[in-house]
Amino acid sequence: MQRYLISFDDGAMDHIAEADFPAVGEASHAVVQEAKDAGVWIFGGGLERQQASIVATDGAVTDGPFPEAKAVVGGFSIIEVATRAEALEWAARIAAACRCAQEVREIMFDPLS
């Protein structure tokens, strides 16, 4: 089984009217429940729109990228499925529920994690 990161950029849902967000929330929660019921859901969620903090190798903390300046992740899901095709099917379901395109990337296997 492989794990996949399914994500969308901050701002990808800006086209959705405020009044439609409850329906989007219900639809996305339904897909998450389906993924849980199917045994493929690992973790996921939306990220607050804010500036990130960057922690350097020496422990120094600096201001990170501004969401307005470069693409940053706005939300993500991590699933575990047998094939990339399955990951793409789940991404399509998430995209329909969230009303925005999703990026799919395989997570590298680390036997020590």
N, CA, C and O atoms as CSV, one atom per row, in Angstrom:
chain,resi,resn,atom,element,x,y,z
A,1,MET,N,N,0.839,-1.180,0.000
A,1,MET,CA,C,0.000,0.000,0.000
A,1,MET,C,C,0.888,1.249,0.000
A,1,MET,O,O,1.940,1.293,0.638
A,2,GLN,N,N,0.437,2.227,-0.716
A,2,GLN,CA,C,1.166,3.491,-0.813
A,2,GLN,C,C,0.335,4.608,-0.199
A,2,GLN,O,O,-0.895,4.574,-0.220
A,3,ARG,N,N,1.027,5.590,0.344
A,3,ARG,CA,C,0.351,6.770,0.871
A,3,ARG,C,C,0.479,7.910,-0.138
A,3,ARG,O,O,1.506,8.069,-0.797
A,4,TYR,N,N,-0.586,8.693,-0.238
A,4,TYR,CA,C,-0.636,9.822,-1.167
A,4,TYR,C,C,-1.098,11.073,-0.448
A,4,TYR,O,O,-1.968,11.038,0.422
A,5,LEU,N,N,-0.488,12.178,-0.839
A,5,LEU,CA,C,-0.895,13.494,-0.387
A,5,LEU,C,C,-1.785,14.087,-1.472
A,5,LEU,O,O,-1.366,14.229,-2.620
A,6,ILE,N,N,-3.002,14.429,-1.106
A,6,ILE,CA,C,-3.936,15.088,-2.009
A,6,ILE,C,C,-4.116,16.492,-1.435
A,6,ILE,O,O,-4.532,16.640,-0.286
A,7,SER,N,N,-3.809,17.523,-2.222
A,7,SER,CA,C,-3.831,18.874,-1.662
A,7,SER,C,C,-4.328,19.899,-2.668
A,7,SER,O,O,-4.406,19.644,-3.869
A,8,PHE,N,N,-4.661,21.064,-2.133
A,8,PHE,CA,C,-5.030,22.198,-2.982
A,8,PHE,C,C,-4.379,23.453,-2.422
A,8,PHE,O,O,-4.078,23.540,-1.231
A,9,ASP,N,N,-4.168,24.417,-3.301
A,9,ASP,CA,C,-3.510,25.664,-2.919
A,9,ASP,C,C,-4.434,26.581,-2.138
A,9,ASP,O,O,-5.651,26.575,-2.319
A,10,ASP,N,N,-3.824,27.369,-1.264
A,10,ASP,CA,C,-4.545,28.418,-0.566
A,10,ASP,C,C,-5.165,29.335,-1.614
A,10,ASP,O,O,-4.495,29.733,-2.567
A,11,GLY,N,N,-6.403,29.661,-1.446
A,11,GLY,CA,C,-7.099,30.512,-2.407
A,11,GLY,C,C,-7.861,29.755,-3.470
A,11,GLY,O,O,-8.620,30.357,-4.229
A,12,ALA,N,N,-7.675,28.439,-3.542
A,12,ALA,CA,C,-8.341,27.644,-4.582
A,12,ALA,C,C,-9.852,27.602,-4.405
A,12,ALA,O,O,-10.582,27.275,-5.341
A,13,MET,N,N,-10.317,27.931,-3.219
A,13,MET,CA,C,-11.753,27.910,-2.961
A,13,MET,C,C,-12.344,29.320,-2.891
A,13,MET,O,O,-13.506,29.490,-2.520
A,14,ASP,N,N,-11.553,30.321,-3.245
A,14,ASP,CA,C,-12.019,31.709,-3.163
A,14,ASP,C,C,-13.197,32.001,-4.088
A,14,ASP,O,O,-13.925,32.969,-3.869
A,15,HIS,N,N,-13.392,31.184,-5.110
A,15,HIS,CA,C,-14.495,31.402,-6.051
A,15,HIS,C,C,-15.847,30.968,-5.492
A,15,HIS,O,O,-16.884,31.250,-6.093
A,16,ILE,N,N,-15.845,30.291,-4.360
A,16,ILE,CA,C,-17.080,29.766,-3.781
A,16,ILE,C,C,-17.767,30.862,-2.967
A,16,ILE,O,O,-17.141,31.497,-2.118
A,17,ALA,N,N,-19.036,31.076,-3.224
A,17,ALA,CA,C,-19.813,32.075,-2.486
A,17,ALA,C,C,-19.918,31.666,-1.015
A,17,ALA,O,O,-20.024,30.481,-0.698
A,18,GLU,N,N,-19.887,32.646,-0.134
A,18,GLU,CA,C,-19.980,32.401,1.306
A,18,GLU,C,C,-21.192,31.536,1.656
A,18,GLU,O,O,-21.109,30.663,2.520
A,19,ALA,N,N,-22.304,31.780,0.989
A,19,ALA,CA,C,-23.530,31.034,1.265
A,19,ALA,C,C,-23.417,29.556,0.887
A,19,ALA,O,O,-24.185,28.730,1.381
A,20,ASP,N,N,-22.466,29.218,0.015
A,20,ASP,CA,C,-22.298,27.832,-0.431
A,20,ASP,C,C,-21.358,27.025,0.459
A,20,ASP,O,O,-21.285,25.804,0.321
A,21,PHE,N,N,-20.638,27.679,1.368
A,21,PHE,CA,C,-19.664,26.955,2.179
A,21,PHE,C,C,-20.268,25.860,3.058
A,21,PHE,O,O,-19.633,24.817,3.217
A,22,PRO,N,N,-21.454,26.036,3.634
A,22,PRO,CA,C,-22.019,24.911,4.400
A,22,PRO,C,C,-22.218,23.655,3.540
A,22,PRO,O,O,-21.963,22.544,4.004
A,23,ALA,N,N,-22.667,23.824,2.305
A,23,ALA,CA,C,-22.853,22.670,1.410
A,23,ALA,C,C,-21.516,22.042,1.047
A,23,ALA,O,O,-21.399,20.819,0.967
A,24,VAL,N,N,-20.510,22.877,0.828
A,24,VAL,CA,C,-19.169,22.366,0.522
A,24,VAL,C,C,-18.638,21.584,1.727
A,24,VAL,O,O,-18.051,20.514,1.563
A,25,GLY,N,N,-18.841,22.110,2.920
A,25,GLY,CA,C,-18.408,21.414,4.131
A,25,GLY,C,C,-19.090,20.068,4.284
A,25,GLY,O,O,-18.438,19.073,4.599
A,26,GLU,N,N,-20.395,20.030,4.063
A,26,GLU,CA,C,-21.125,18.765,4.156
A,26,GLU,C,C,-20.626,17.759,3.128
A,26,GLU,O,O,-20.434,16.585,3.443
A,27,ALA,N,N,-20.419,18.221,1.901
A,27,ALA,CA,C,-19.954,17.324,0.833
A,27,ALA,C,C,-18.559,16.795,1.135
A,27,ALA,O,O,-18.291,15.607,0.952
A,28,SER,N,N,-17.666,17.674,1.599
A,28,SER,CA,C,-16.296,17.218,1.874
A,28,SER,C,C,-16.263,16.286,3.084
A,28,SER,O,O,-15.510,15.312,3.095
A,29,HIS,N,N,-17.073,16.577,4.101
A,29,HIS,CA,C,-17.136,15.665,5.253
A,29,HIS,C,C,-17.702,14.305,4.858
A,29,HIS,O,O,-17.300,13.281,5.410
A,30,ALA,N,N,-18.624,14.292,3.916
A,30,ALA,CA,C,-19.180,13.015,3.435
A,30,ALA,C,C,-18.108,12.184,2.733
A,30,ALA,O,O,-18.044,10.969,2.922
A,31,VAL,N,N,-17.265,12.834,1.923
A,31,VAL,CA,C,-16.186,12.109,1.238
A,31,VAL,C,C,-15.176,11.583,2.260
A,31,VAL,O,O,-14.699,10.455,2.138
A,32,VAL,N,N,-14.854,12.392,3.257
A,32,VAL,CA,C,-13.939,11.930,4.308
A,32,VAL,C,C,-14.524,10.702,5.002
A,32,VAL,O,O,-13.806,9.735,5.260
A,33,GLN,N,N,-15.805,10.735,5.303
A,33,GLN,CA,C,-16.432,9.581,5.959
A,33,GLN,C,C,-16.378,8.349,5.061
A,33,GLN,O,O,-16.130,7.242,5.537
A,34,GLU,N,N,-16.610,8.542,3.753
A,34,GLU,CA,C,-16.506,7.428,2.809
A,34,GLU,C,C,-15.095,6.852,2.810
A,34,GLU,O,O,-14.914,5.635,2.777
A,35,ALA,N,N,-14.088,7.738,2.850
A,35,ALA,CA,C,-12.694,7.277,2.873
A,35,ALA,C,C,-12.393,6.530,4.170
A,35,ALA,O,O,-11.688,5.521,4.163
A,36,LYS,N,N,-12.926,7.024,5.270
A,36,LYS,CA,C,-12.744,6.319,6.554
A,36,LYS,C,C,-13.413,4.950,6.508
A,36,LYS,O,O,-12.830,3.947,6.918
A,37,ASP,N,N,-14.646,4.923,6.002
A,37,ASP,CA,C,-15.375,3.655,5.908
A,37,ASP,C,C,-14.655,2.650,5.001
A,37,ASP,O,O,-14.718,1.442,5.228
A,38,ALA,N,N,-13.969,3.165,3.969
A,38,ALA,CA,C,-13.225,2.308,3.046
A,38,ALA,C,C,-11.865,1.903,3.608
A,38,ALA,O,O,-11.180,1.057,3.034
A,39,GLY,N,N,-11.473,2.512,4.740
A,39,GLY,CA,C,-10.195,2.178,5.370
A,39,GLY,C,C,-8.983,2.804,4.705
A,39,GLY,O,O,-7.867,2.322,4.896
A,40,VAL,N,N,-9.173,3.879,3.918
A,40,VAL,CA,C,-8.045,4.497,3.215
A,40,VAL,C,C,-7.613,5.827,3.839
A,40,VAL,O,O,-6.533,6.330,3.528
A,41,TRP,N,N,-8.439,6.396,4.708
A,41,TRP,CA,C,-8.168,7.712,5.282
A,41,TRP,C,C,-7.082,7.626,6.347
A,41,TRP,O,O,-7.151,6.779,7.237
A,42,ILE,N,N,-6.073,8.504,6.261
A,42,ILE,CA,C,-5.037,8.611,7.284
A,42,ILE,C,C,-5.259,9.890,8.092
A,42,ILE,O,O,-5.409,9.844,9.313
A,43,PHE,N,N,-5.278,11.037,7.394
A,43,PHE,CA,C,-5.423,12.330,8.076
A,43,PHE,C,C,-5.626,13.412,7.039
A,43,PHE,O,O,-5.278,13.236,5.871
A,44,GLY,N,N,-6.182,14.515,7.458
A,44,GLY,CA,C,-6.317,15.649,6.557
A,44,GLY,C,C,-6.981,16.821,7.238
A,44,GLY,O,O,-7.450,16.720,8.372
A,45,GLY,N,N,-7.015,17.942,6.527
A,45,GLY,CA,C,-7.673,19.127,7.054
A,45,GLY,C,C,-7.313,20.353,6.251
A,45,GLY,O,O,-6.446,20.319,5.377
A,46,GLY,N,N,-7.992,21.429,6.562
A,46,GLY,CA,C,-7.696,22.717,5.949
A,46,GLY,C,C,-6.694,23.460,6.804
A,46,GLY,O,O,-6.579,23.215,8.005
A,47,LEU,N,N,-5.975,24.362,6.180
A,47,LEU,CA,C,-4.983,25.156,6.896
A,47,LEU,C,C,-5.465,26.599,7.000
A,47,LEU,O,O,-6.036,27.142,6.054
A,48,GLU,N,N,-5.231,27.206,8.144
A,48,GLU,CA,C,-5.577,28.597,8.338
A,48,GLU,C,C,-4.782,29.460,7.363
A,48,GLU,O,O,-3.609,29.199,7.094
A,49,ARG,N,N,-5.432,30.477,6.847
A,49,ARG,CA,C,-4.754,31.412,5.955
A,49,ARG,C,C,-3.940,32.363,6.826
A,49,ARG,O,O,-4.482,33.270,7.459
A,50,GLN,N,N,-2.657,32.141,6.843
A,50,GLN,CA,C,-1.764,32.961,7.657
A,50,GLN,C,C,-0.337,32.800,7.151
A,50,GLN,O,O,-0.029,31.892,6.380
A,51,GLN,N,N,0.505,33.682,7.594
A,51,GLN,CA,C,1.911,33.574,7.242
A,51,GLN,C,C,2.533,32.440,8.042
A,51,GLN,O,O,2.268,32.296,9.235
A,52,ALA,N,N,3.351,31.643,7.389
A,52,ALA,CA,C,4.026,30.528,8.052
A,52,ALA,C,C,5.261,31.023,8.795
A,52,ALA,O,O,5.776,32.104,8.511
A,53,SER,N,N,5.723,30.237,9.731
A,53,SER,CA,C,7.005,30.464,10.389
A,53,SER,C,C,7.968,29.410,9.865
A,53,SER,O,O,7.613,28.238,9.736
A,54,ILE,N,N,9.180,29.834,9.568
A,54,ILE,CA,C,10.209,28.921,9.082
A,54,ILE,C,C,11.232,28.722,10.197
A,54,ILE,O,O,11.789,29.685,10.723
A,55,VAL,N,N,11.470,27.460,10.548
A,55,VAL,CA,C,12.461,27.133,11.568
A,55,VAL,C,C,13.679,26.555,10.863
A,55,VAL,O,O,13.593,25.505,10.226
A,56,ALA,N,N,14.812,27.240,10.977
A,56,ALA,CA,C,16.050,26.834,10.315
A,56,ALA,C,C,16.721,25.687,11.070
A,56,ALA,O,O,16.321,25.338,12.180
A,57,THR,N,N,17.736,25.117,10.454
A,57,THR,CA,C,18.445,24.000,11.072
A,57,THR,C,C,19.102,24.386,12.387
A,57,THR,O,O,19.340,23.527,13.236
A,58,ASP,N,N,19.400,25.674,12.568
A,58,ASP,CA,C,19.993,26.130,13.829
A,58,ASP,C,C,18.936,26.542,14.848
A,58,ASP,O,O,19.270,27.012,15.935
A,59,GLY,N,N,17.664,26.366,14.502
A,59,GLY,CA,C,16.577,26.703,15.406
A,59,GLY,C,C,16.061,28.125,15.267
A,59,GLY,O,O,15.081,28.492,15.915
A,60,ALA,N,N,16.709,28.934,14.427
A,60,ALA,CA,C,16.258,30.319,14.225
A,60,ALA,C,C,14.894,30.316,13.547
A,60,ALA,O,O,14.643,29.524,12.639
A,61,VAL,N,N,14.019,31.205,13.994
A,61,VAL,CA,C,12.674,31.312,13.446
A,61,VAL,C,C,12.548,32.612,12.675
A,61,VAL,O,O,12.867,33.686,13.185
A,62,THR,N,N,12.075,32.503,11.426
A,62,THR,CA,C,11.854,33.674,10.593
A,62,THR,C,C,10.459,33.609,9.987
A,62,THR,O,O,9.815,32.560,9.978
A,63,ASP,N,N,10.010,34.747,9.484
A,63,ASP,CA,C,8.724,34.776,8.799
A,63,ASP,C,C,8.814,33.957,7.537
A,63,ASP,O,O,9.811,34.008,6.816
A,64,GLY,N,N,7.763,33.200,7.274
A,64,GLY,CA,C,7.732,32.350,6.098
A,64,GLY,C,C,7.079,33.028,4.919
A,64,GLY,O,O,6.895,34.245,4.911
A,65,PRO,N,N,6.730,32.242,3.927
A,65,PRO,CA,C,6.115,32.817,2.731
A,65,PRO,C,C,4.750,33.404,3.045
A,65,PRO,O,O,3.999,32.871,3.862
A,66,PHE,N,N,4.444,34.503,2.388
A,66,PHE,CA,C,3.127,35.108,2.497
A,66,PHE,C,C,2.221,34.420,1.489
A,66,PHE,O,O,2.617,34.252,0.336
A,67,PRO,N,N,1.013,34.014,1.885
A,67,PRO,CA,C,0.114,33.351,0.935
A,67,PRO,C,C,-0.119,34.160,-0.338
A,67,PRO,O,O,-0.322,33.578,-1.404
A,68,GLU,N,N,-0.093,35.491,-0.246
A,68,GLU,CA,C,-0.302,36.320,-1.423
A,68,GLU,C,C,0.889,36.289,-2.375
A,68,GLU,O,O,0.747,36.598,-3.558
A,69,ALA,N,N,2.059,35.918,-1.867
A,69,ALA,CA,C,3.282,36.012,-2.660
A,69,ALA,C,C,3.631,34.733,-3.413
A,69,ALA,O,O,4.261,34.797,-4.469
A,70,LYS,N,N,3.239,33.585,-2.896
A,70,LYS,CA,C,3.564,32.326,-3.553
A,70,LYS,C,C,2.537,31.275,-3.171
A,70,LYS,O,O,1.799,31.426,-2.197
A,71,ALA,N,N,2.506,30.211,-3.951
A,71,ALA,CA,C,1.537,29.149,-3.690
A,71,ALA,C,C,1.887,28.432,-2.390
A,71,ALA,O,O,3.028,28.028,-2.169
A,72,VAL,N,N,0.887,28.287,-1.547
A,72,VAL,CA,C,1.043,27.523,-0.315
A,72,VAL,C,C,-0.155,26.585,-0.202
A,72,VAL,O,O,-1.199,26.822,-0.809
A,73,VAL,N,N,0.001,25.538,0.565
A,73,VAL,CA,C,-1.064,24.553,0.713
A,73,VAL,C,C,-2.212,25.156,1.523
A,73,VAL,O,O,-1.996,25.759,2.574
A,74,GLY,N,N,-3.429,24.985,1.019
A,74,GLY,CA,C,-4.613,25.470,1.704
A,74,GLY,C,C,-5.351,24.358,2.441
A,74,GLY,O,O,-6.079,24.617,3.399
A,75,GLY,N,N,-5.161,23.131,1.993
A,75,GLY,CA,C,-5.791,21.981,2.629
A,75,GLY,C,C,-5.203,20.706,2.061
A,75,GLY,O,O,-4.624,20.711,0.974
A,76,PHE,N,N,-5.350,19.614,2.796
A,76,PHE,CA,C,-4.735,18.365,2.349
A,76,PHE,C,C,-5.448,17.157,2.923
A,76,PHE,O,O,-6.170,17.250,3.916
A,77,SER,N,N,-5.235,16.036,2.284
A,77,SER,CA,C,-5.676,14.733,2.753
A,77,SER,C,C,-4.528,13.762,2.537
A,77,SER,O,O,-3.794,13.867,1.555
A,78,ILE,N,N,-4.377,12.834,3.441
A,78,ILE,CA,C,-3.411,11.750,3.259
A,78,ILE,C,C,-4.209,10.455,3.282
A,78,ILE,O,O,-4.939,10.165,4.230
A,79,ILE,N,N,-4.048,9.689,2.214
A,79,ILE,CA,C,-4.754,8.415,2.101
A,79,ILE,C,C,-3.751,7.304,1.839
A,79,ILE,O,O,-2.621,7.557,1.422
A,80,GLU,N,N,-4.171,6.081,2.085
A,80,GLU,CA,C,-3.335,4.909,1.812
A,80,GLU,C,C,-4.146,3.954,0.951
A,80,GLU,O,O,-5.169,3.418,1.376
A,81,VAL,N,N,-3.662,3.756,-0.273
A,81,VAL,CA,C,-4.357,2.916,-1.241
A,81,VAL,C,C,-3.342,2.045,-1.981
A,81,VAL,O,O,-2.134,2.258,-1.878
A,82,ALA,N,N,-3.842,1.074,-2.720
A,82,ALA,CA,C,-2.971,0.129,-3.416
A,82,ALA,C,C,-2.346,0.702,-4.682
A,82,ALA,O,O,-1.225,0.338,-5.038
A,83,THR,N,N,-3.062,1.601,-5.368
A,83,THR,CA,C,-2.562,2.087,-6.654
A,83,THR,C,C,-2.739,3.592,-6.793
A,83,THR,O,O,-3.551,4.209,-6.104
A,84,ARG,N,N,-1.961,4.162,-7.699
A,84,ARG,CA,C,-2.100,5.587,-8.020
A,84,ARG,C,C,-3.484,5.855,-8.605
A,84,ARG,O,O,-4.075,6.905,-8.354
A,85,ALA,N,N,-3.995,4.915,-9.375
A,85,ALA,CA,C,-5.329,5.076,-9.955
A,85,ALA,C,C,-6.376,5.258,-8.856
A,85,ALA,O,O,-7.281,6.081,-8.995
A,86,GLU,N,N,-6.263,4.505,-7.780
A,86,GLU,CA,C,-7.189,4.677,-6.660
A,86,GLU,C,C,-7.034,6.053,-6.022
A,86,GLU,O,O,-8.022,6.696,-5.668
A,87,ALA,N,N,-5.785,6.499,-5.878
A,87,ALA,CA,C,-5.540,7.833,-5.309
A,87,ALA,C,C,-6.190,8.903,-6.176
A,87,ALA,O,O,-6.773,9.857,-5.659
A,88,LEU,N,N,-6.089,8.746,-7.489
A,88,LEU,CA,C,-6.696,9.714,-8.400
A,88,LEU,C,C,-8.220,9.685,-8.306
A,88,LEU,O,O,-8.866,10.725,-8.431
A,89,GLU,N,N,-8.795,8.511,-8.088
A,89,GLU,CA,C,-10.250,8.417,-7.912
A,89,GLU,C,C,-10.687,9.156,-6.653
A,89,GLU,O,O,-11.683,9.879,-6.673
A,90,TRP,N,N,-9.948,8.980,-5.555
A,90,TRP,CA,C,-10.285,9.700,-4.328
A,90,TRP,C,C,-10.079,11.201,-4.514
A,90,TRP,O,O,-10.874,11.999,-4.016
A,91,ALA,N,N,-9.038,11.585,-5.213
A,91,ALA,CA,C,-8.801,13.011,-5.472
A,91,ALA,C,C,-9.954,13.615,-6.271
A,91,ALA,O,O,-10.352,14.754,-6.025
A,92,ALA,N,N,-10.485,12.862,-7.216
A,92,ALA,CA,C,-11.621,13.348,-8.007
A,92,ALA,C,C,-12.839,13.552,-7.121
A,92,ALA,O,O,-13.577,14.521,-7.300
A,93,ARG,N,N,-13.059,12.664,-6.178
A,93,ARG,CA,C,-14.191,12.807,-5.260
A,93,ARG,C,C,-14.006,14.024,-4.354
A,93,ARG,O,O,-14.951,14.768,-4.092
A,94,ILE,N,N,-12.780,14.212,-3.884
A,94,ILE,CA,C,-12.483,15.363,-3.038
A,94,ILE,C,C,-12.623,16.655,-3.841
A,94,ILE,O,O,-13.167,17.641,-3.344
A,95,ALA,N,N,-12.136,16.648,-5.072
A,95,ALA,CA,C,-12.236,17.841,-5.928
A,95,ALA,C,C,-13.687,18.227,-6.154
A,95,ALA,O,O,-14.027,19.409,-6.100
A,96,ALA,N,N,-14.539,17.256,-6.404
A,96,ALA,CA,C,-15.958,17.545,-6.625
A,96,ALA,C,C,-16.583,18.119,-5.356
A,96,ALA,O,O,-17.351,19.078,-5.425
A,97,ALA,N,N,-16.261,17.542,-4.204
A,97,ALA,CA,C,-16.832,18.003,-2.941
A,97,ALA,C,C,-16.337,19.402,-2.577
A,97,ALA,O,O,-17.117,20.246,-2.136
A,98,CYS,N,N,-15.047,19.643,-2.761
A,98,CYS,CA,C,-14.444,20.930,-2.383
A,98,CYS,C,C,-14.581,21.996,-3.471
A,98,CYS,O,O,-14.304,23.174,-3.244
A,99,ARG,N,N,-15.011,21.564,-4.645
A,99,ARG,CA,C,-15.183,22.470,-5.782
A,99,ARG,C,C,-13.887,23.154,-6.207
A,99,ARG,O,O,-13.880,24.313,-6.622
A,100,CYS,N,N,-12.789,22.401,-6.089
A,100,CYS,CA,C,-11.500,22.920,-6.574
A,100,CYS,C,C,-10.586,21.743,-6.933
A,100,CYS,O,O,-10.708,20.646,-6.390
A,101,ALA,N,N,-9.679,22.008,-7.854
A,101,ALA,CA,C,-8.741,20.988,-8.317
A,101,ALA,C,C,-7.831,20.528,-7.174
A,101,ALA,O,O,-7.551,21.281,-6.242
A,102,GLN,N,N,-7.383,19.288,-7.268
A,102,GLN,CA,C,-6.518,18.684,-6.254
A,102,GLN,C,C,-5.218,18.206,-6.886
A,102,GLN,O,O,-5.215,17.688,-8.003
A,103,GLU,N,N,-4.135,18.379,-6.180
A,103,GLU,CA,C,-2.827,17.854,-6.607
A,103,GLU,C,C,-2.605,16.534,-5.893
A,103,GLU,O,O,-2.899,16.415,-4.703
A,104,VAL,N,N,-2.088,15.537,-6.608
A,104,VAL,CA,C,-1.854,14.203,-6.035
A,104,VAL,C,C,-0.369,13.890,-6.124
A,104,VAL,O,O,0.231,13.944,-7.198
A,105,ARG,N,N,0.216,13.559,-4.965
A,105,ARG,CA,C,1.639,13.209,-4.928
A,105,ARG,C,C,1.833,12.002,-4.021
A,105,ARG,O,O,1.262,11.927,-2.934
A,106,GLU,N,N,2.643,11.062,-4.483
A,106,GLU,CA,C,2.955,9.884,-3.673
A,106,GLU,C,C,3.938,10.276,-2.586
A,106,GLU,O,O,4.885,11.023,-2.830
A,107,ILE,N,N,3.704,9.765,-1.382
A,107,ILE,CA,C,4.611,10.012,-0.271
A,107,ILE,C,C,5.669,8.926,-0.287
A,107,ILE,O,O,5.350,7.739,-0.360
A,108,MET,N,N,6.932,9.335,-0.217
A,108,MET,CA,C,8.025,8.366,-0.241
A,108,MET,C,C,7.949,7.455,0.984
A,108,MET,O,O,7.713,7.915,2.101
A,109,PHE,N,N,8.150,6.182,0.758
A,109,PHE,CA,C,8.128,5.199,1.845
A,109,PHE,C,C,9.414,5.319,2.673
A,109,PHE,O,O,10.517,5.374,2.130
A,110,ASP,N,N,9.247,5.359,3.971
A,110,ASP,CA,C,10.372,5.374,4.899
A,110,ASP,C,C,10.142,4.246,5.893
A,110,ASP,O,O,9.256,4.354,6.742
A,111,PRO,N,N,10.912,3.168,5.814
A,111,PRO,CA,C,10.657,2.011,6.684
A,111,PRO,C,C,10.860,2.321,8.174
A,111,PRO,O,O,10.424,1.544,9.023
A,112,LEU,N,N,11.505,3.426,8.498
A,112,LEU,CA,C,11.743,3.755,9.905
A,112,LEU,C,C,10.689,4.699,10.479
A,112,LEU,O,O,10.737,5.036,11.662
A,113,SER,N,N,9.744,5.123,9.654
A,113,SER,CA,C,8.719,6.043,10.203
A,113,SER,C,C,7.433,5.307,10.498
A,113,SER,O,O,6.468,5.914,10.961
